[in-house]
Amino acid sequence: MTPGRPRRYWEPFYLDRDQLCDCLCRRLTAKHRGEINQGDHGAVVKLLRAALGNELPNRQEANLKALLEQKDELQYESRDDAERALERLEEFVAWAETQLLK
């Protein structure tokens, strides 16, 4: 956690960010399309786009893709990589939470 940044309730689960992203995507696609992804990380972005259409901002689609691509990495190459991944996660979760509350 970056000094000065407020702690979010989900930060302890950061190491399982792929599970967090998957859970949010499943909830969003179930809510908006009545479907859930069946564990295929390659298809989750397409299903989310199909469910939300233009309500899925390109930036959030890019954040999700980047987070899922890193899901198998055990370590980051640098602290900057880890910080950027956390920023992507925070931004995606904040956006997803607002969508779920609509």
C-alpha angles and dihedrals in degrees: 000000000000114000111257094022114114115246114249121217092244100049094102087064094053093112088061094050092138089059091048092050091046092050093050092046092050091051092048096048092044090051097045103030108015091240135103131203112255098219097287104131090188091061099041095085092049092049091048090050091049091050098046105025110185091356087079103081115222089237092058091046088053091047091052093047092050092048093049092047089056094046095102096047114106095194136021119236092230143005088251090060091051092047092050091049090051091049090051091049093049092049094047093047092048090051093045092049091055090049092051091052094054 
